[in-house]
Amino acid sequence: MFRVLFALFIIIPIIEITVLMQVGELIGAWPTIAIVIISAWLGAKYVRQQGLATLQSVQTKMVQGEMPSSEIVTGLMLLVAGVLLVTPGFVTDVFGLSLLVPKVRQALANTVQQHIKTNPTGAFGANAHFHSSTFTQTSGQTYDNEVDNSDVFTPQKPIAHHQGETIEGDFKRKD
């Protein structure tokens, strides 16, 4: 993975500089700079619009109690599009603008979601471990707070098991 990222950080700037030089020779330096600035500005504007729409969709699904998985993937792709569009150059702008097209984004999201492994046993999995905590009162009594894995995923059972004794105490507010 490191080699791929290193190669991208070396190859992409070389490609961008080459393309910028060729376009600059073709249309001139100032028009090339203007195109790069305008494409970054327009791209940021459209990323903001689509990002706000995606955020609203996430909030709607959360209120309805649904998991907004496709919206999360869309939001990540919009973030990548924003970074690509703000990066000066034509090659990154082409990739960034392509991520702003909903059909391209949806096709890429479907491809990504096919490669994501799901965990059927829940958010933590079957191998989740929870630690117990113990504290001792001045009288020497020890209280244990233990949590079983089975208790966490079933809301009908209480999470903490106490030994049936109430701990009494005083407190002072320090404002």
HELIX and SHEET records of a PDB file:
HELIX    1   1 PHE A    2  ILE A   27  1                                  26    
HELIX    2   2 ALA A   29  VAL A   63  1                                  35    
HELIX    3   3 SER A   69  VAL A   86  1                                  18    
HELIX    4   4 PHE A   90  LEU A  100  1                                  11    
HELIX    5   5 PRO A  102  HIS A  115  1                                  14    
HELIX    6   6 ASN A  149  VAL A  152  1                                   4    
SHEET    1   A 2 SER A 133  THR A 136  0                                        
SHEET    2   A 2 THR A 142  ASN A 145 -1                                        
END                                                                             
